[in-house]
């Protein structure tokens, strides 16, 4: 990961997209708004340029995904099963977006590994595996992967961002909005707001998109939220007395009795950051990995400010990753052990104030 730097500029990445004739765009498993927005922007740009193109996903998928994907050619694969080359579609160019680590695209490894020279990675995360591809356009200062892709897609189509086709502008806005918490997070910059304005000029209907993405919850989510909030425990990190961490935990029984699934716990950590003295918050969700083994999925968020906790560095110590303010990892259970593991990693990652 030491050479996780760009090897392509915007124009070169755009040329790879513009010249593709049979393209597939893939992203990390369990895709979020930025992942789906990024793949759709790439695929729809290729389709506008006359190529054959598909978006591939490893589930589970968000409830809103089908509405957003619409008629764009796509495939959804089961998690944990290797993905090979479909007999009816053999791509010549592969865009890997919003990730660049083997851990997040492990199902695709049998497909990706033999064709490293055909792969273009576009990502904004601070860590990645250079073995995935030698062709990378990275910007770790970007608030979302779609912020990077807006320039690439516009360059490939030879038009300004505010004149992009609506079917491309919308997924670009989707990624930008969701990865910034609808423009609430510290990653929001003047460049983010200028891009949002350009995409609105292109015709994006922000109220409709917000309703599609954020106002489609099921009641089970709120039952699950109640259980999560009742589990909250607060911890002071010993190496920095200013830093407090709140941890909420969810068991498989919580999920079953709430009538919810793991996707319904999205955003729970952000709720705890509204508490004044909480500097970081983690949601730990129990999941079985075989009859005798428990894996815990951790989703961690932090605030900027004095004694800020770099959660990307913390999760990288555990084999995960993400952003300075939002990251995740899978750790060994049970929940009590996972809590200790997360606290130790966070305690080792308390840093001076950073920009994101």
GUDREN-80542 format. One record per residue: residue number from 1; x, y, z of N, C-alpha, C in turn. Coordinates in pm, whole numbers. Layout:
<koltis>
  resi    n_c1    n_c2    n_c3   ca_c1   ca_c2   ca_c3    c_c1    c_c2    c_c3
   NUM       X       Y       Z       X       Y       Z       X       Y       Z
...
</koltis>
This chain:
<koltis>
  resi    n_c1    n_c2    n_c3   ca_c1   ca_c2   ca_c3    c_c1    c_c2    c_c3
     1      81    -120       0       0       0       0      86     127       0
     2     219     113       9     304     230      25     308     317     -99
     3     275     264    -216     278     341    -341     138     371    -391
     4      45     393    -298     -94     421    -335    -104     564    -385
     5     -62     584    -510     -61     715    -573    -116     703    -715
     6    -152     816    -772    -205     816    -909     -96     783   -1010
     7    -137     710   -1111     -49     687   -1226    -112     743   -1354
     8    -237     788   -1345    -308     851   -1456    -358     987   -1414
     9    -358    1083   -1508    -424    1210   -1480    -568    1202   -1529
    10    -643    1310   -1511    -785    1310   -1550    -800    1278   -1697
    11    -719    1342   -1781    -731    1322   -1926    -704    1177   -1965
    12    -606    1114   -1901    -575     974   -1934    -686     880   -1888
    13    -739     905   -1770    -850     824   -1723    -973     842   -1811
    14    -998     966   -1853   -1111     994   -1943   -1091     927   -2078
    15    -968     923   -2127    -941     858   -2255    -968     708   -2246
    16    -931     647   -2132    -959     504   -2113   -1109     478   -2117
    17   -1186     569   -2060   -1332     555   -2062   -1388     581   -2201
    18   -1339     684   -2267   -1392     721   -2399   -1361     616   -2505
    19   -1249     547   -2491   -1207     450   -2593   -1256     309   -2565
    20   -1318     287   -2452   -1367     153   -2419   -1481     114   -2511
    21   -1482     -11   -2552   -1590     -60   -2638   -1679    -161   -2565
    22   -1621    -236   -2473   -1697    -329   -2388   -1646    -310   -2247
    23   -1725    -246   -2165   -1679    -200   -2034   -1767    -255   -1922
    24   -1704    -286   -1810   -1778    -318   -1688   -1723    -229   -1577
    25   -1813    -179   -1493   -1775    -100   -1375   -1813    -179   -1251
    26   -1717    -196   -1160   -1743    -268   -1036   -1701    -181    -918
    27   -1748    -219    -800   -1717    -145    -679   -1716    -242    -562
    28   -1705    -189    -443   -1698    -276    -325   -1832    -345    -298
    29   -1825    -457    -229   -1946    -530    -191   -2031    -443     -99
    30   -2161    -477     -95   -2257    -399     -17   -2246    -252     -53
    31   -2271    -217    -177   -2245     -81    -225   -2335      23    -159
    32   -2278     140    -137   -2352     254     -83   -2383     352    -195
    33   -2426     473    -158   -2465     570    -259   -2351     612    -349
    34   -2231     631    -292   -2118     671    -375   -2075     559    -468
    35   -2078     436    -419   -2039     322    -502   -2135     303    -619
    36   -2264     308    -591   -2363     290    -698   -2361     410    -791
    37   -2351     531    -735   -2344     649    -820   -2223     648    -910
    38   -2110     603    -860   -1986     599    -939   -1997     499   -1053
    39   -2045     378   -1024   -2057     278   -1130   -2156     323   -1237
    40   -2268     380   -1195   -2368     424   -1293   -2315     538   -1379
    41   -2241     631   -1320   -2185     741   -1398   -2090     690   -1505
    42   -2005     593   -1468   -1910     537   -1564   -1984     462   -1675
    43   -2076     374   -1637   -2147     293   -1736   -2230     379   -1829
    44   -2302     476   -1774   -2388     559   -1859   -2306     650   -1951
    45   -2189     694   -1905   -2101     769   -1994   -2056     681   -2110
    46   -2016     559   -2080   -1975     466   -2186   -2089     440   -2284
    47   -2211     424   -2232   -2326     401   -2319   -2352     521   -2408
    48   -2339     641   -2356   -2355     762   -2438   -2251     769   -2549
    49   -2136     708   -2524   -2028     709   -2624   -2036     590   -2719
    50   -2142     513   -2711   -2164     404   -2805   -2105     271   -2766
    51   -2056     258   -2644   -1997     131   -2600   -2105      39   -2543
    52   -2070     -89   -2529   -2148    -182   -2448   -2093    -173   -2306
    53   -2181    -162   -2208   -2132    -142   -2073   -2232    -196   -1972
    54   -2179    -245   -1859   -2261    -298   -1750   -2201    -257   -1616
    55   -2287    -244   -1516   -2245    -227   -1377   -2264    -359   -1305
    56   -2162    -402   -1231   -2170    -526   -1155   -2163    -495   -1006
    57   -2242    -566    -929   -2247    -544    -784   -2244    -677    -711
    58   -2183    -676    -592   -2196    -785    -496   -2284    -733    -383
    59   -2396    -801    -360   -2493    -756    -262   -2445    -772    -119
    60   -2531    -739     -23   -2669    -696     -42   -2679    -553     -94
    61   -2788    -525    -164   -2810    -395    -225   -2905    -311    -140
    62   -2888    -180    -139   -2985     -93     -70   -3124    -108    -131
    63   -3226     -84     -50   -3363     -96    -100   -3391      -4    -219
    64   -3326     111    -220   -3353     210    -325   -3276     184    -454
    65   -3189      85    -454   -3096      69    -566   -3167      45    -698
    66   -3273     -36    -698   -3339     -66    -824   -3400      59    -886
    67   -3453     148    -803   -3510     273    -855   -3403     357    -922
    68   -3286     365    -860   -3178     447    -913   -3114     383   -1035
    69   -3094     251   -1032   -3030     183   -1145   -3120     183   -1267
    70   -3249     165   -1246   -3344     169   -1357   -3312      65   -1462
    71   -3303     110   -1587   -3280      18   -1699   -3132       6   -1737
    72   -3045      69   -1662   -2902      57   -1691   -2858     -89   -1678
    73   -2789    -143   -1778   -2747    -284   -1770   -2665    -311   -1644
    74   -2708    -411   -1567   -2640    -439   -1440   -2660    -584   -1402
    75   -2574    -632   -1314   -2584    -767   -1257   -2553    -758   -1108
    76   -2619    -841   -1029   -2594    -848    -885   -2553    -991    -851
    77   -2438   -1005    -786   -2384   -1135    -749   -2397   -1156    -599
    78   -2400   -1282    -560   -2414   -1315    -418   -2282   -1294    -346
    79   -2286   -1240    -224   -2163   -1223    -147   -2100   -1357    -113
    80   -1967   -1359    -115   -1894   -1479     -78   -1870   -1578    -189
    81   -1929   -1554    -306   -1910   -1646    -419   -1823   -1582    -527
    82   -1719   -1652    -572   -1630   -1595    -673   -1706   -1561    -801
    83   -1669   -1449    -860   -1731   -1402    -985   -1636   -1429   -1100
    84   -1685   -1502   -1199   -1607   -1526   -1319   -1657   -1441   -1434
    85   -1601   -1461   -1551   -1643   -1387   -1668   -1772   -1447   -1722
    86   -1881   -1371   -1731   -2005   -1426   -1787   -1985   -1469   -1932
    87   -2049   -1576   -1971   -2033   -1625   -2108   -2093   -1531   -2211
    88   -2187   -1444   -2168   -2254   -1356   -2263   -2198   -1215   -2263
    89   -2094   -1188   -2183   -2038   -1052   -2182   -1896   -1057   -2129
    90   -1799   -1042   -2218   -1658   -1040   -2179   -1604    -899   -2199
    91   -1586    -823   -2091   -1543    -684   -2106   -1398    -672   -2148
    92   -1370    -565   -2220   -1233    -535   -2257   -1170    -433   -2164
    93   -1252    -354   -2093   -1206    -253   -1999   -1284    -267   -1870
    94   -1213    -259   -1759   -1278    -270   -1627   -1245    -144   -1546
    95   -1349     -75   -1501   -1331      36   -1408   -1366     -13   -1267
    96   -1271      -2   -1176   -1294     -32   -1035   -1305     102    -963
    97   -1422     130    -906   -1448     264    -853   -1485     258    -705
    98   -1450     364    -634   -1479     382    -491   -1416     274    -404
    99   -1314     212    -452   -1233     118    -374   -1110      84    -455
   100   -1010      31    -386    -893     -19    -455    -823    -125    -373
   101    -900    -193    -288    -842    -296    -202    -901    -433    -236
   102    -815    -533    -232    -862    -670    -259    -969    -712    -159
   103    -955    -668     -35   -1051    -711      67   -1193    -672      32
   104   -1209    -559     -39   -1343    -511     -71   -1395    -563    -206
   105   -1309    -626    -283   -1354    -682    -412   -1313    -829    -422
   106   -1310    -899    -309   -1257   -1035    -306   -1335   -1130    -396
   107   -1467   -1111    -409   -1546   -1199    -497   -1502   -1185    -642
   108   -1453   -1067    -679   -1412   -1043    -818   -1268   -1085    -847
   109   -1195   -1127    -747   -1051   -1151    -766   -1022   -1251    -877
   110   -1094   -1363    -887   -1067   -1455    -997   -1086   -1391   -1135
   111   -1177   -1296   -1142   -1203   -1224   -1267   -1100   -1114   -1292
   112   -1060   -1042   -1185    -973    -926   -1201    -826    -963   -1217
   113    -779   -1058   -1138    -635   -1084   -1131    -569   -1111   -1267
   114    -632   -1187   -1357    -565   -1216   -1484    -560   -1098   -1582
   115    -636    -991   -1556    -643    -883   -1653    -608    -747   -1592
   116    -502    -747   -1515    -461    -626   -1444    -439    -509   -1540
   117    -390    -535   -1659    -360    -427   -1753    -485    -364   -1813
   118    -600    -429   -1799    -726    -373   -1851    -801    -292   -1746
   119    -749    -287   -1625    -822    -229   -1514    -780     -84   -1490
   120    -879       2   -1469    -856     141   -1427    -923     159   -1291
   121    -847     200   -1192    -900     226   -1059    -921     376   -1043
   122   -1040     414    -997   -1069     553    -960   -1119     550    -817
   123   -1047     621    -728   -1080     608    -586   -1042     734    -509
   124   -1103     750    -393   -1070     864    -306   -1033     820    -166
   125   -1014     691    -143    -976     642     -11    -825     652       8
   126    -784     655     134    -644     681     163    -557     556     156
   127    -618     438     145    -542     314     135    -595     230      20
   128    -506     154     -40    -546      62    -146    -432     -33    -176
   129    -462    -135    -257    -363    -235    -296    -318    -206    -439
   130    -192    -173    -455    -143    -137    -589    -148    -256    -684
   131    -155    -378    -629    -159    -496    -715    -290    -508    -793
   132    -393    -437    -750    -520    -444    -823    -502    -393    -965
   133    -431    -282    -980    -405    -228   -1115    -291    -128   -1109
   134    -216    -122   -1218    -112     -19   -1231    -169     112   -1282
   135    -296     110   -1324    -359     228   -1384    -458     287   -1283
   136    -419     397   -1219    -499     452   -1110    -510     604   -1121
   137    -631     653   -1097    -648     797   -1076    -709     813    -937
   138    -633     873    -846    -670     884    -706    -672    1030    -663
   139    -766    1061    -575    -768    1192    -511    -825    1175    -371
   140    -735    1160    -274    -779    1133    -137    -836    1258     -70
   141    -828    1373    -135    -891    1493     -80   -1036    1507    -124
   142   -1079    1425    -220   -1216    1434    -271   -1315    1382    -168
   143   -1430    1446    -161   -1533    1406     -64   -1604    1280    -106
   144   -1604    1249    -234   -1667    1127    -285   -1593    1085    -410
   145   -1612     959    -447   -1554     914    -574   -1620     984    -691
   146   -1749    1015    -678   -1818    1083    -789   -1765    1224    -809
   147   -1706    1285    -707   -1645    1416    -727   -1529    1404    -826
   148   -1455    1296    -819   -1346    1272    -913   -1402    1238   -1051
   149   -1503    1151   -1053   -1558    1103   -1179   -1631    1212   -1256
   150   -1680    1315   -1188   -1746    1424   -1260   -1652    1483   -1365
   151   -1526    1502   -1327   -1428    1556   -1421   -1397    1456   -1532
   152   -1385    1329   -1494   -1350    1226   -1592   -1463    1207   -1693
   153   -1587    1198   -1645   -1700    1179   -1736   -1719    1300   -1826
   154   -1707    1420   -1771   -1723    1541   -1851   -1614    1551   -1958
   155   -1492    1513   -1921   -1382    1516   -2017   -1404    1413   -2127
   156   -1449    1293   -2089   -1474    1189   -2190   -1582    1231   -2287
   157   -1684    1303   -2239   -1796    1346   -2323   -1770    1481   -2389
   158   -1658    1543   -2354   -1618    1673   -2411   -1726    1780   -2392
   159   -1770    1792   -2269   -1866    1896   -2234   -1848    1934   -2088
   160   -1889    2055   -2048   -1875    2094   -1908   -1971    2016   -1818
   161   -1940    2012   -1691   -2021    1934   -1597   -2165    1981   -1596
   162   -2188    2113   -1603   -2326    2161   -1593   -2409    2130   -1717
   163   -2344    2073   -1820   -2416    2031   -1940   -2414    1879   -1958
   164   -2381    1806   -1853   -2385    1661   -1861   -2528    1613   -1879
   165   -2548    1499   -1948   -2682    1441   -1954   -2734    1413   -1813
   166   -2863    1429   -1794   -2922    1413   -1661   -2898    1274   -1605
   167   -2899    1172   -1689   -2882    1036   -1637   -2741    1011   -1586
   168   -2646    1099   -1619   -2511    1092   -1562   -2499    1188   -1444
   169   -2557    1305   -1456   -2550    1404   -1348   -2615    1351   -1220
   170   -2724    1277   -1233   -2796    1231   -1115   -2714    1135   -1029
   171   -2653    1029   -1085   -2571     943    -999   -2447    1012    -945
   172   -2393    1110   -1020   -2281    1187    -967   -2324    1264    -843
   173   -2442    1325    -848   -2494    1398    -733   -2526    1302    -618
   174   -2578    1185    -651   -2609    1085    -549   -2486    1053    -466
   175   -2374    1024    -530   -2252     992    -457   -2201    1109    -376
   176   -2206    1228    -434   -2158    1347    -365   -2242    1375    -241
   177   -2374    1366    -256   -2464    1398    -145   -2454    1294     -33
   178   -2458    1166     -68   -2460    1064      36   -2327    1053     109
   179   -2214    1071      39   -2084    1059     106   -2050    1182     190
   180   -2125    1289     175   -2106    1407     260   -2220    1421     360
   181   -2304    1317     375   -2418    1326     466   -2514    1436     424
   182   -2537    1444     292   -2621    1551     237   -2565    1687     280
   183   -2429    1698     260   -2355    1823     275   -2346    1869     421
   184   -2335    1770     513   -2320    1802     655   -2180    1775     708
   185   -2100    1688     643   -1975    1641     699   -1861    1740     677
   186   -1750    1716     748   -1635    1805     738   -1565    1797     603
   187   -1600    1698     522   -1540    1687     389   -1598    1786     289
   188   -1706    1857     327   -1767    1956     238   -1670    2074     221
   189   -1645    2110      96   -1553    2218      63   -1618    2308     -42
   190   -1558    2422     -71   -1612    2504    -181   -1623    2427    -312
   191   -1525    2339    -339   -1530    2261    -463   -1649    2166    -463
   192   -1682    2109    -348   -1799    2021    -337   -1926    2099    -371
   193   -1940    2216    -313   -2061    2295    -335   -2070    2346    -478
   194   -1957    2380    -537   -1959    2423    -678   -2001    2308    -768
   195   -1950    2188    -739   -1991    2072    -819   -2139    2043    -800
   196   -2187    2051    -678   -2330    2029    -653   -2414    2128    -734
   197   -2372    2254    -737   -2445    2355    -814   -2444    2322    -964
   198   -2329    2278   -1015   -2321    2241   -1157   -2414    2125   -1188
   199   -2422    2028   -1099   -2508    1911   -1123   -2655    1950   -1112
   200   -2686    2042   -1024   -2824    2093   -1019   -2857    2168   -1147
   201   -2761    2243   -1200   -2781    2310   -1329   -2805    2210   -1441
   202   -2747    2092   -1427   -2767    1988   -1528   -2905    1925   -1520
   203   -2981    1959   -1415   -3120    1913   -1406   -3151    1818   -1292
   204   -3055    1792   -1203   -3081    1700   -1092   -3194    1754   -1004
   205   -3289    1667    -974   -3401    1700    -886   -3364    1653    -745
   206   -3301    1740    -668   -3249    1702    -537   -3359    1657    -441
   207   -3472    1725    -430   -3576    1678    -337   -3626    1538    -370
   208   -3645    1509    -499   -3690    1375    -538   -3585    1271    -503
   209   -3458    1303    -531   -3351    1208    -503   -3339    1182    -353
   210   -3350    1286    -273   -3345    1269    -127   -3458    1178     -80
   211   -3576    1198    -135   -3690    1114     -95   -3665     968    -132
   212   -3611     944    -251   -3585     807    -296   -3482     739    -207
   213   -3379     814    -165   -3268     754     -91   -3293     750      59
   214   -3342     860     115   -3345     876     260   -3482     858     324
   215   -3586     852     245   -3720     844     304   -3794     718     258
   216   -3720     607     262   -3777     478     224   -3756     374     334
   217   -3739     418     458   -3713     325     567   -3834     239     599
   218   -3807     125     661   -3912      39     715   -3916      58     866
   219   -4030      26     929   -4043      45    1072   -3942     -37    1152
   220   -3900    -151    1094   -3801    -233    1162   -3672    -158    1191
   221   -3638     -60    1106   -3517      19    1130   -3527      94    1263
   222   -3643     145    1295   -3656     223    1418   -3663     134    1541
   223   -3719      14    1525   -3712     -82    1635   -3567    -121    1661
   224   -3492    -140    1552   -3351    -174    1565   -3273     -57    1626
   225   -3307      64    1587   -3240     182    1642   -3261     190    1793
   226   -3382     160    1838   -3409     162    1982   -3321      64    2057
   227   -3307     -57    2002   -3220    -157    2066   -3075    -110    2066
   228   -3032     -51    1955   -2894      -4    1947   -2868     107    2049
   229   -2959     200    2061   -2940     311    2155   -2941     262    2299
   230   -3021     160    2327   -3023     105    2463   -2893      33    2498
   231   -2814      -2    2398   -2689     -74    2423   -2569      18    2440
   232   -2588     149    2425   -2476     242    2420   -2393     237    2548
   233   -2263     227    2531   -2169     241    2642   -2065     345    2603
   234   -2019     422    2700   -1925     530    2673   -1789     497    2734
   235   -1683     530    2660   -1547     494    2703   -1456     615    2686
   236   -1366     633    2780   -1261     735    2766   -1133     666    2720
   237   -1071     721    2617    -946     663    2569    -832     713    2656
   238    -754     620    2708    -655     652    2809    -544     742    2758
   239    -509     732    2629    -395     810    2580    -432     955    2548
   240    -559     990    2557    -600    1128    2535    -728    1152    2614
   241    -722    1217    2729    -840    1231    2814    -952    1312    2752
   242    -924    1385    2643   -1031    1461    2577   -1120    1371    2492
   243   -1071    1252    2460   -1141    1168    2363   -1234    1069    2431
   244   -1359    1075    2395   -1457     978    2441   -1517     907    2321
   245   -1539     779    2339   -1594     695    2233   -1724     633    2282
   246   -1828     640    2202   -1954     573    2232   -1967     452    2141
   247   -2003     340    2198   -2017     217    2120   -2156     160    2141
   248   -2223     128    2031   -2350      57    2038   -2333     -79    1973
   249   -2402    -177    2024   -2388    -314    1974   -2524    -372    1936
   250   -2521    -456    1835   -2642    -525    1789   -2611    -672    1768
   251   -2696    -757    1824   -2681    -901    1807   -2769    -950    1693
   252   -2747   -1074    1654   -2834   -1133    1554   -2977   -1140    1605
   253   -2994   -1161    1734   -3128   -1163    1793   -3196   -1026    1781
   254   -3119    -919    1799   -3174    -785    1781   -3227    -767    1640
   255   -3151    -814    1542   -3194    -803    1403   -3321    -883    1379
   256   -3320   -1006    1426   -3435   -1095    1402   -3562   -1040    1467
   257   -3552    -996    1592   -3670    -951    1665   -3718    -814    1621
   258   -3633    -738    1555   -3673    -606    1504   -3737    -615    1366
   259   -3720    -729    1301   -3768    -740    1163   -3687    -654    1069
   260   -3558    -640    1099   -3469    -554    1020   -3349    -636     974
   261   -3268    -577     886   -3143    -641     847   -3028    -544     871
   262   -2908    -589     842   -2789    -509     872   -2789    -376     797
   263   -2845    -374     679   -2851    -248     604   -2929    -142     679
   264   -3024    -184     762   -3108     -88     833   -3034     -16     945
   265   -2912     -58     975   -2833       8    1080   -2746     119    1024
   266   -2756     147     896   -2677     254     836   -2705     388     900
   267   -2599     461     935   -2613     593     992   -2629     597    1143
   268   -2634     483    1208   -2655     482    1354   -2540     552    1427
   269   -2417     531    1381   -2303     593    1449   -2312     745    1444
   270   -2364     799    1334   -2376     945    1322   -2467    1003    1429
   271   -2567     925    1473   -2659     975    1575   -2583    1008    1703
   272   -2488     921    1740   -2415     941    1865   -2322    1061    1859
   273   -2279    1100    1740   -2190    1216    1729   -2261    1347    1760
   274   -2394    1344    1771   -2465    1465    1810   -2451    1494    1959
   275   -2400    1396    2035   -2374    1417    2177   -2245    1499    2192
   276   -2249    1605    2274   -2142    1704    2277   -2005    1645    2307
   277   -1994    1556    2406   -1861    1511    2448   -1814    1385    2375
   278   -1892    1335    2281   -1851    1216    2206   -1766    1257    2087
   279   -1644    1203    2081   -1554    1235    1971   -1555    1129    1861
   280   -1593    1008    1896   -1602     901    1797   -1713     805    1839
   281   -1776     743    1742   -1885     650    1769   -1873     529    1679
   282   -1904     413    1734   -1894     289    1658   -2022     207    1676
   283   -2066     147    1567   -2175      50    1571   -2117     -86    1539
   284   -2135    -181    1629   -2083    -317    1613   -2200    -411    1591
   285   -2197    -482    1480   -2308    -571    1444   -2256    -713    1434
   286   -2316    -800    1510   -2278    -941    1513   -2328   -1011    1388
   287   -2243   -1095    1329   -2286   -1177    1217   -2214   -1311    1222
   288   -2287   -1415    1195   -2229   -1549    1200   -2141   -1572    1078
   289   -2032   -1645    1099   -1943   -1685     990   -1911   -1833    1010
   290   -2014   -1914     991   -2000   -2055    1021   -2061   -2084    1156
   291   -2081   -2211    1188   -2154   -2250    1309   -2084   -2213    1440
   292   -1950   -2200    1439   -1879   -2178    1564   -1797   -2050    1565
   293   -1815   -1966    1464   -1733   -1847    1453   -1822   -1725    1437
   294   -1793   -1621    1514   -1869   -1497    1505   -1778   -1385    1457
   295   -1824   -1314    1355   -1755   -1196    1304   -1840   -1075    1339
   296   -1774    -967    1376   -1844    -843    1410   -1805    -736    1309
   297   -1907    -676    1248   -1885    -567    1152   -1890    -435    1228
   298   -1782    -357    1217   -1772    -230    1287   -1783    -115    1188
   299   -1869     -21    1219   -1881     104    1143   -1850     218    1238
   300   -1748     297    1206   -1696     395    1299   -1695     534    1235
   301   -1735     634    1313   -1736     773    1268   -1667     859    1374
   302   -1609     972    1334   -1547    1062    1430   -1569    1207    1392
   303   -1551    1296    1490   -1563    1440    1469   -1425    1500    1443
   304   -1420    1610    1368   -1295    1685    1361   -1276    1764    1490
   305   -1156    1815    1513   -1132    1896    1629   -1012    1848    1708
   306    -980    1915    1819    -865    1874    1903    -880    1729    1948
   307    -771    1655    1941    -775    1515    1980    -852    1429    1882
   308    -863    1474    1757    -942    1401    1659    -887    1260    1639
   309    -979    1167    1615    -941    1027    1596    -947     993    1448
   310    -836     946    1397    -827     904    1257    -883     762    1247
   311   -1011     749    1214   -1073     616    1216   -1027     531    1098
   312    -982     595     989    -927     516     878    -801     443     923
   313    -714     513     995    -591     449    1045    -625     340    1146
   314    -725     367    1229    -765     267    1328    -816     140    1262
   315    -904     155    1164    -961      39    1098    -859     -31    1008
   316    -764      45     953    -658     -18     872    -576    -114     957
   317    -559     -83    1086    -486    -174    1175    -558    -308    1189
   318    -689    -307    1160    -769    -428    1176    -804    -491    1041
   319    -739    -444     935    -764    -500     803    -875    -432     727
   320    -931    -324     783   -1036    -250     715    -982    -121     657
   321   -1066     -18     652   -1022     108     597   -1137     202     577
   322   -1110     309     503   -1213     408     476   -1154     547     474
   323   -1222     640     541   -1182     779     545   -1140     818     686
   324   -1074     933     697   -1030     980     827   -1147     993     925
   325   -1265    1031     875   -1381    1051     960   -1485     940     951
   326   -1468     844     861   -1567     737     845   -1498     614     790
   327   -1504     505     864   -1434     384     822   -1500     262     885
   328   -1452     145     846   -1509      22     899   -1413     -94     889
   329   -1448    -202     958   -1367    -323     955   -1450    -439    1006
   330   -1403    -560     980   -1459    -680    1038   -1358    -735    1138
   331   -1404    -766    1259   -1315    -815    1363   -1376    -941    1425
   332   -1292   -1015    1494   -1338   -1138    1557   -1430   -1108    1674
   333   -1535   -1189    1688   -1627   -1177    1799   -1579   -1258    1917
   334   -1656   -1266    2024   -1790   -1209    2039   -1788   -1058    2055
   335   -1907    -998    2080   -1918    -854    2084   -1829    -792    2193
   336   -1817    -857    2308   -1734    -802    2416   -1588    -794    2373
   337   -1541    -897    2304   -1403    -897    2256   -1386    -794    2145
   338   -1485    -785    2055   -1478    -689    1946   -1474    -546    1999
   339   -1550    -519    2105   -1548    -385    2165   -1409    -349    2213
   340   -1343    -442    2280   -1206    -416    2328   -1111    -393    2211
   341   -1127    -472    2106   -1040    -458    1989   -1056    -321    1924
   342   -1180    -277    1909   -1207    -147    1847   -1152     -35    1933
   343   -1172     -43    2064   -1123      62    2153    -971      72    2150
   344    -903     -42    2146    -757     -41    2138    -710      25    2009
   345    -777      -6    1898    -738      53    1770    -764     203    1767
   346    -876     245    1822    -908     387    1825    -814     463    1917
   347    -778     403    2028    -687     467    2121    -550     490    2061
   348    -511     402    1968    -381     416    1902    -386     514    1786
   349    -505     566    1756    -519     651    1637    -568     791    1671
   350    -559     832    1797    -591     969    1835    -481    1060    1785
   351    -515    1158    1703    -415    1239    1633    -445    1386    1650
   352    -349    1472    1617    -379    1614    1608    -484    1639    1502
   353    -546    1756    1505    -650    1791    1409    -601    1774    1266
   354    -683    1709    1183    -652    1693    1042    -759    1761     960
   355    -737    1767     829    -827    1846     745    -956    1775     714
   356    -960    1640     721   -1082    1568     687   -1112    1466     795
</koltis>
